[in-house]
């Protein structure tokens, strides 16, 4: 049925139609392998197919097709990349250990340790959760992925093939799942394919992700490009004919072909240049493939004689290859009819590398281990080694996650510059001498005092241009990096190293500053710090905020990570609890005898219908404060009001933190009691503020998350400042702190959201 077939995007790997017989797909797989593999012995492939077919025989995909079709299609994609037999066998078996009764040990016995390790690596990656609700888990899983890649790069190539086929059949998933998978693909898998140089997979992943993330944009591009297909084809055919004629006269043997750039590339150009499709003219690309590097430059000379080149649009990726091994000459020209178009010139070997990337060069022995690359291909993965270094340097998972996403960012282009000795350095576009210094060595960046570019002194915020020769000036008397540097650097490497310096070098200063801030706070509030500065109270603070020692608490207060009021209030709270435990008979009699004095001694507990137990209070009304809206799971404290019973506040409520010392005698212990068991249906009002970059559709995305969780929004207010930053304040009812934390984590996943805070008074 035609509607059940997936469209193929121009230039993509051919996607087999759904519901094709597994036996037909297997014959296609064998035919693909025989085209390039030197060995006629495909018994391993046959054996893997039979085992996988038997293991998955009772399983179906969401589309209703037999499950075996998925591993077969993954294997066909791997064969189109001309991978070795072990990789293809692992592709056929990649879901066997996870979804069936077979174990890794059994696979090792049947197919050898190499195949079993590949299957195990892919299985572990399949089990990763990319949910932004669990940022720590996502970062930790990324760490595992890069370690798996370092052991054997074929693991990630199989995973990319697996993701590609899943994206081809994404129409069978729920709409929210489609967007989740598409965003995962565009943030992680497509950039990985790009870093590995596998453009055949990257291009299709990009376009398929765009189809689900921006369906209206994709449909518009598809329709508009289809409308001009006839005129476009004639334009390309005329260009190709002209080029072939001139190349023959110059006696340069070549192949010439033309195409429209893929959809995601056009969409990215529209975003970056702030233009509509009608305003984008160079959506055509013509490719000239020749025998040698010498012919590349000869062909470039012929082309520039034929057509007028556009100034500033020539790039030589042959002399300075991209980090993913890509090499070509790029030039943008004006056709005879005034239409701009791009020409790429490369050798046949460069073309193979551009299509297959690391898969084209990662050579494996017919019977040996796949962990060692031939020649110097391991050098092509220097970016992977850099990421592995980050893993050792960064203990903060969230920081690591941000660094990885920034480093894999598909929108970042590179600029190429030279060291004084002539070595080439590739840096993100817009980089400064600071980025260059840290790319040389951490010590060079930390001791940097100036820079020369092409022999001339420049400011440290100078934007590096292609071909610049850069010399960094250092001094042992340098005080180290400035925080202002963080506003002008572009590379994740420099940002991470500067932040690490501040954490280490400024820790002593932050400790002193934190101690001063706590002293000032105590003096302002009339608090005797020596009364609360006891080991048992300090330990509670360390446990509450997950610090190893008191100096770390002071350092956090010093650099603004923790408010001094939070620390002092926690210590006062613990001291109050201890004093109540040590209360004497005389104190109790005194409290009972004074009717005007708030009862703060543990006479007996009073449990309200709200699920709150208040110690030392008889028959008083308990209500929740509107200033901080506590919910089950929050640390809470009661405040005895005049004539209105007890008000429950969060312990980090601003009103509690700033309470005058004379009023602190009204604070009383309170705790949640049996809320989950007795009041599972009860809801509690709360309020949050969302800080975000203003954009169309932000309210829709926020409302959708609340609707999915069946949470009713009671009020919503928003304002936008002159810088385009929006503040959205919302109130709603929630069952408890866990539900609220999950909701806030999901909201943070929305594109453009910068931060979320609960109301604290």
N, C-alpha and C positions, 0 to 999 in steps of 0.2 A: 504494500500500500504506500502510495507516494508520500502521504502525510506523515508516515512513520520513518521516513528517511531523513537523515541529517544532511543539510547543505554542506558542501565543502567550500572553503574560502580559497580564492585564487592563490596558487603557490603553496598551499598547505599539503601536508601528508594526506594521502587519500584515506578517507574514513569509510570503512566497510558499512554497507547498509544494515540497519537493525534486522534481527530475525533471520539473517543469513545462516544457512546450515553450518554447524561447527566443522563438519568434514570438509566443506568447501573452503572455509576460512583456513583450515589446517593445510589444505593443498596450496592455497595462496602463500602461506607462511613458508612452506618448503621451497616453493618457487622463488620467493624473495631471497632466501638464504643461498640457494644454489647460484644466484646471479653473481655473488661476490666471494663466497667462502671457498677456499682452496680444497677443503676436504669433502669427499663424497659420503663419508660416514656420518649420517644424521641419526644414528640409533639413540643417542642421548635425547634429542629433541622428540623423537617418536615415543620413547619411554616416558618422558615428562608429560607429554600430551595425554597419554593413556592414563597415567596416574591421576593427573588433574581432572580429567573427564570423569573418571570413576569417583574421585573424592567429592566432586561438586554435583554429582548426578541428580540429587534431589533438591538442589538449590535453584532459586529463581532470582533475577534482578528486579528492581522496582518496575522496569518496563515490561516485565512478564517473560522476557527471553531467558533461555537456559544460562546459568551463571558462567559456564565454561567459555561463553562468547567473550566475556571481559578479559580473562587472562590470554585468550587467543589474540584479541585485538592489541593488547599490550605487547605481546611477542612480535606481532607484525610491525608495530611502530619501532621496536628495537631492531628488527631485521632491516627496516628502511634506513636506520642509522648505521647499518652494517656492523652490528655488535658481534662479539664472539659467541660461540655455542653455549658456554656456561651462563652468560648473561641472559640469553634467550630462554634457556631452560629455567633459570630462576624467575624470569618473567612469567612463564607458564605456571610456575609453582608458588608465586608470591603470596597467594591467599590461602594456601593449603594448610600451613601450620596454624594460622589464626582462626580459620573457619571450619576446619575438619579435624579428624582424630589423629592425623599424622603429626609426628614430632620432628624436631630438628635432627635428632639422632638417627631416626629412620631415613630421612632424606640424605644425611651424610653417608649412610651405609649404601644407599641405592645410587646416588649421583656423585658422591665425593664431597670432601669437606668444603671445597671452594664454593660449590653451588649452595650448600647448606648455609654457609656464612652469609652469602648474598641474600638468600631468602630470609634469614634471621634479621639482617640489617633492615630490609624493607618492611618486615613485619613490625619491628619496633617503631619505624617511622609512621606506619599506618595507624599505630595506636596513639599517636600524638594528638593532643587536643589543642586546636588553635583558638579556642574561645577567649575573647578579650575579657570575659568575666574573671578569668584566672590568669592575670598578667604574669605572675611569678611562674606558673606552670608553663605558660607559653615560652617564656625566656629559657627555662630549664630544658624544655624539649628542643629548642633551637640549638642549645649547647650540644645535646646528644646528636642532633642531625649533623652538625659540622664535624664532630668527632667521628661519626660513621663515614662521612665523606673522606676524611683524612685517611682512614684505614683502607677504603676501597671506593674510588669515585664511581664505580659502576652501580653502587647502591642508590645514589641519587639519580642516576640516569634511568634506572628502572622505575623509581618513584615518579620521575617526570613523565615517563610514558604512561604510567598508571593514572596520574592526574589528567593527562591529555585525553585519554579515553573517557574518564569520568566527566570531563567538561563537555565532550562531544554528546554525551547522553544526559546532560543536566536537565533537559526539559521534563524529565520524569520526576524530578524532586519538587518539594513544596517551594513556593516563591521565596519565603524567607531563607530557606536552605540554599536556594540558588544564589541569592545575593551573598550569603556567608561564604560559600565555596568560591564564588567569583572574586570576592575581596581577598580571600586567602591566596588565591592564584596570582592576583595582580601585585600583592605585597611581598610574597615569598617565592613562589615557584617560577613565575615568569622572570623576575630578576636573577634567580639562580640559573635558569636556562641561558640568560644573556651572559652572565659571568662565565659560564662554561662554553660560551660561543655557539650554542646549538640554536641557530636562528630558525631552523625548520620547526622546532617545538615552540620557541619563544613567540614567534609571529602568530601562530594559531592560538596559543594560550591567551595572548593579549586580546585578539579579536573576539574569542569566545567569552572572555571575562567582560569585555565592553558590551557584548550583546545582552548580558544579564544585569550589569551595573547601571548602564545607561541605555535601556531598550529604545527609547524615543530617538536618541542621537544615532544609534546604530541603524535603526530603520530608515531615518532620514538620509544618512550617508548611502545606504544600500540603494534606496530609490533614486536619489539624485545622480549617483554614479551610473546606475543602470540606464537612466534617460540619455546620458551622453556617451553611451558605450560605442555606438557606431562611429561617431565623429572622433572619439578618442582612439579607437582602433586604427582608423585611417591615418591619424596624426602619427601614431607610433610606427605603423608600417612604412610611412614615407620616410621617417627619420632613420629607421633600420636600413632601408634600401639605399639612402644617401650615404650612410656610414660604410656599408659594405663596399660600395663602389669606390670610395676614397681609400679604404684600407687595401683593396686589391691593387689600386694604382701605386700605393706606398709599399706593396709587397709584404704586408703584415697579415699572417694567417690568424683568423679570429672567428669566434662565434659571437653573434649579436642577438640579443633578445630584449623585449620591453614589457613593462607591466605597470599597473597602477599601484601606488604604494598601499600597503594594507591599512585597514580601517583605523586601527588604533594609532598608527603613525600619523594619519591625517588628523585625527581627533586631537592628538597631542600638539600638533602644529597649530591647530585652531585655538587651543587653550593658551599656548605660549605666546602666540602673536596676536591674541584677542581679535580673531577674524572669523567670519563665517566661511562656509565651504566655497561660496561664490568668489570670495576674495583670496582663496588659496589657489595659486596657479601651478606651482611645481609639484603636482600630485603624480606626475609621470616619472618613471625611472627607466633608463636604458642601460643595459649591462653589456660591456665588451669584455670577452674572455680571450686571453692570448697565451702564447707559449712561455714567455720569459719576462723577467722584470724589465729588461732592456726594451722589450716590445711594449710594455705598459707605458713607459715614458714617451716612446716613439708615437704610440697611438694618441697620447694626450696632445702632442704637438700637432698631429693631423686634425684632431677635433677642434682645437683652438684656432686653427686656420679656417675651418669650415663655419663655425658659429662664434658669436660674440660671447665671451665668458662674463659672468656677473662678478664684479670686484668683491673680494672678501669671502667668496663662496667656494674657494678651492681648499681641499684638505688632503694632505699626503699621509695616509695611514700605512703606506708601505715603508717609508723611512722611519716612521714612529708608529708602530702597531698599537692597537688598543690593548688593554690588559687581558682581554679574553682571546687574544691571538688574531683578531680580525685585521686583515690587510686589504687595502684597495686605494685607488685614487678616486676622489669625489670632486666633481666640478659641476656647477650649475650654469646653464647656457641659455641664450635666447634663440629660439627657432626662427626659420625664415618668415613665419607668419606672426612673429612677435610673442609666441607662447613660450614661457620658461619651462625648462625640463632639466632633470639631473642625469648625469652619466657617471657610472661606476666602471672603473677599469681595473682588472685583476688577472692573475694567471689562473690556470686550471687548478693548481694546487691550492692557491689562495681561495678559490671558489669552494673547493671541497671543505676547507677549514671553516669558511664562513657559514656553510650549511650544517656541518656536523660538529664543529668546535672540538672540544676535548675528545669526543667520541671518535673523531677521525684520526687522532694521533696517539690515543692511549693503546699502545700495541701490547698484545698478550701472547705469551708462548702457547703453543697448541695444547700442551699438557701441563704447563706450570702454573705458578701462582699469578694472580692478576693484580698483585699489589705493587708491582714495580713497573714504572713507565719506561719505555725505551728512549734513548737519547736524552735531550734536555727538556722533555715535555713536563717533567715535574716542576720546572721553574715557572711554567705558565700558571701555576696555581699559587703564586705568591700571596694573592689576596686571601686564600684560604689559610695559609700559615699566619697571616696577620690576624685573622679572626680568632685562631686558636691561641695566639698570644694574648688577645683581649680577654679570652676566657680565664686566663691565669691572673690577669691584672685586675679584673673587675669582680668584686664580691657581690655587688648590687645587681640583682637580676633585671630590674626595671631599666637600669642604666645600660646594661648590656643589650637588652631588647631594643631600646631606642637607637643605640649605636649601630646595630645590625641593620635595622630597617633603613636608617639613614645611609649606611654604606651600600646597601643593595638597591637604593632608590633608583628606579628606572628613568627618572626625569633628569638625573644629573649627568651632564656631559663632562668630558675630561679636557684639561689643558696640559700641554706638554712643554716642559722647560728643562734646562740643563744645569748640572752642577759645574763648578769651576774646572773639574777634570773631564767634563764632556759626557758624564752619565745622564741618561734621560730619566726624568721623574714625571709620572702621570698624577695629576691632582684634580680634584673637582673644579669645574668651571667657576670662576670668581674667587679662587684661592688667593691668599696673600703671602708675603714672605714668611709670616708666622707659620702657616701651614707647611711651607717648604722646609723650614727649620726643623719642625717636629717630624717630618718625613725622613730627615737625615738621621736624627737621634734625639731622644728625650732630653739629654743634657744640653744639646745645641739649642733647643727651643727654650729651655729654662734659663740659659745664660745669654740669650740673644739681647743685643742692645741696638742693633741697626742692620741695614741690608744695602747691598749694591746690586743694581740690575743693569746688565750690559756696561759695567764699569762706573755707573753713576749712582750717587746716594739717592735713596727713595724713602718715602714715609712707610711705616709698617703696614698701613692700610692700602698700599699700592696693589692693584689688581693684576695678577700675573697674566701675561699674554703668551700665546704659542711662540716657542723659539727663544724666549728670554733666557739669558745666562745669569744665574743668581748666586751671589756670595753673601753668606751670613756672617755678621760681625758679633763676636761674643766677648764677655768680660767676666772674670771671676768675681768682680765686685757687684755684679748685677743682683738686684734684690729679688729677681724671679719674675714670672709672668704677672700681668695686670688683669684684673677682672674685666676690664674694658676689652681685652683681646677676645673674650668669648662672644662679643657682639660683632666682630669683623671676620672671624675665621669661618671656613667653609667645610673643612674635613673633620670627620668623626674622630680620626686619629689624634689630631691636635686638641680637640675639645676634651677628649677623655684624659689626655696627659695633663692638660692644664687643671682640670677638676681634681685629678689625683694629687697634683702638687699642692693645691690649696688645702685639701683634706689633711695631708701629712705636714707640710711646712707651717701652716697657719693654725695647727691644732693648739699649740701652746698659747698663741694670742687669743684664740677663741675661748680657751679655758679661762683665761684672765678676764676677758670681757664678760663671759657668762657669770662668773663669780661676782663681778661688780654689779651686773644687772639684777641678780638675786638679792644682793645686799641692799641696793636702792629700793627694790620692790618691798622688802621686809620693813625698811625704815618708813616708807611712805604709808604702809598699812598698819604700822605699829606692832609688828610681829617680832618677837624675840627669836631669832634664828637658832640660837643655841638650844632652845627648848625642843625644837623639832629635828635638829640635826643629829639624830641618833641612828645607829646602824640598822635597827629593825625598820625604821621609817624610810631610810635610804634604799634598803633592799626592795621595799614595796614599789618605789619609784622605778628602780632598775627593771623589775619584773613587768610593771605596767607598760613601760615604753621600750622594752627589749634592748636595754643597753648592758654592756659588760661591766662598766665601772662608773664611778661618780664623775671622773674627769670627762668621760664621753657625754654624760648628761650636760655638764657645764659647757662643753664645746658645742653641743647642739643648740643650747640656749644662746651661745655667743654668735653663731652664724645664722640664727633665726629659724632653725628647724623645730624648736620647741619653745613655748612661751613660759617665762619664769613663773607666771601665775598658776599654770598647770602643775608645775613641780611643787611649789609651796603648798597649794591647796591639797594635793595628794598627801603630803607629809602631815599637814594639820589634820586631815581626815583620819589618818592612821593613829595619830597621837590621841585624838578624841576617842576613838574606839578603845584604845588601851586604858585611858582614864576611866571610862565607863565600866570596864571589866574590873578595875581596882576600887570601885566605889565602896564606901563603908556604910555601916548601919546608921551612923550619925548623918551622913549625907542624905540617905534615903528618907529618914525622919524629917530632916530639914526641908527636903523637897516636897514631902507630903504636907507639911505644916504651912507652907507658903503657897496659897492658892493663886497668887498673881505671878508666880515664877513658872516659866515653861518647864514641863517635866522632861528631863533629859536623862533620866536614869532608867535602867531596864526593869521596871516593875512587872510588866507583862507585855506580850506582843499583841498588837491590834491589827487584824487582817481585814482589809477593806474589800469590797466587791471588785475593785480595780485590779486585784492580784498583787497588792502592795502590803508588805508587813512593816509597820512602824513601831519601833521599840520605845517603850516608856510612855505611851499615850493611850488614854482611855476615851473611847466613844467620840472621837473628833472626826469631822469630815475630811476626806483626803481628795485633793484635786490636782490635776496636772497643770504645770505652768505653761502659758502660751509663748513665753519668751524663748524657750529652748525645746519644747515639745518632746519629752523623753518617750522612748518606746522600749518594750521588753528587750533586755540584753544590755542596755546602757547602764553605766554606773550612775547611781542616783543618790540624792540626799534630800531630806525633808526640811522645810522651813516653817516654823510656827508663826502664823500670821495673827494679827489682832482681830479676833471676832470672826475669822473665816476659816478656821481649822488649819490644816497642814497643806502646803503647796509643795509638790514634788518637782525638783529640778535635776538636770544632768549635772554631774560634778564639774564638768568643764564649761558650764554656763557662765557667760560673762558677768551676769548679775551676781552669781555666787562668788566668782573669783574676785570681784571688786567690792565685796561686802565689807563695810567698816568693821573693825575689830569689836566694837561695842555690840554689834548685831550678831556676831558669830555664835553667841550663846544660844541663839534661836535655832541653830542648825541641829538636826537630829538624824540619827541613823535610819535609813529606809532601804529596803531591798525588795526585788521581785520575788514573789513566792508562788510557786505552782502555776504560773501563767500558762505554760505550755500544756499542762495536764488539764487544768480546770477551765481555762478561758481560751481554747485554741481558736475559737471563732471571733474573739474580741479584736477590735481594731483600735489603733491609736493615731491621733493626728500628728503629722510632722510636716516640716517645711524645709526645702532645699533651695539653693541658688546655683544656677548653671551659668558658667562664664564661657562664652564661645565667640568665634569669628562669625559675624552676621552673614547669612546666605539665604537664598530662596530655598524653601523646603525644610528648614531646620525644625519648625514647629511640627511639621508632618512626621518627621523621623522620631521626634520626642514622643508625640502622641501615640505613634504606632507601638512603641515599647510599652507604654502604660496599658494600651488596649490588649496587647498580647498577654500581659500578666493580670488582666482583669482588675486593674487598680483605677479607681475613679478619681480624676483630678478635681479638687474642690475650687481652687483659685489658681490663676496663672497671670503674672504681670511681667512685662519686659520693657527694657529700655536699651537704646543703642547710643554709644558715645561717638564723638567726631572721628575717632580712629577706626570705626567699624566694629568695635567689640560689643557684643550683646550680653546683657545680664538678665536672665530669666528666673523669676522667683515663683515657686510652685508649692502649693500645700495639698496634701492628700492623706488618706488613712492607710495604715500599714499594720501588719500583724506583729512584727518584731524586727530586731536589729539585723538578723541574718537576711530577711527578705529585703530590707532597705539597702544593705551592702551589695547584694546581688543586683538590685535595680540600678544603683549608682554606678556599678562597674559596667553594666550594659550601656548606660547612657554615655559613659566616657568613651565607648567604642564609636559613637556617632562622629562622622567627619566634621571637623571644625570645633568640637568641644575641647576647651582648654583645661577646665577644672570644675569641680563640683564641691560645694560646701553645705553642711547642715547649718541651720540657723542656731546661733548660740546666745541669743539675747539681743 
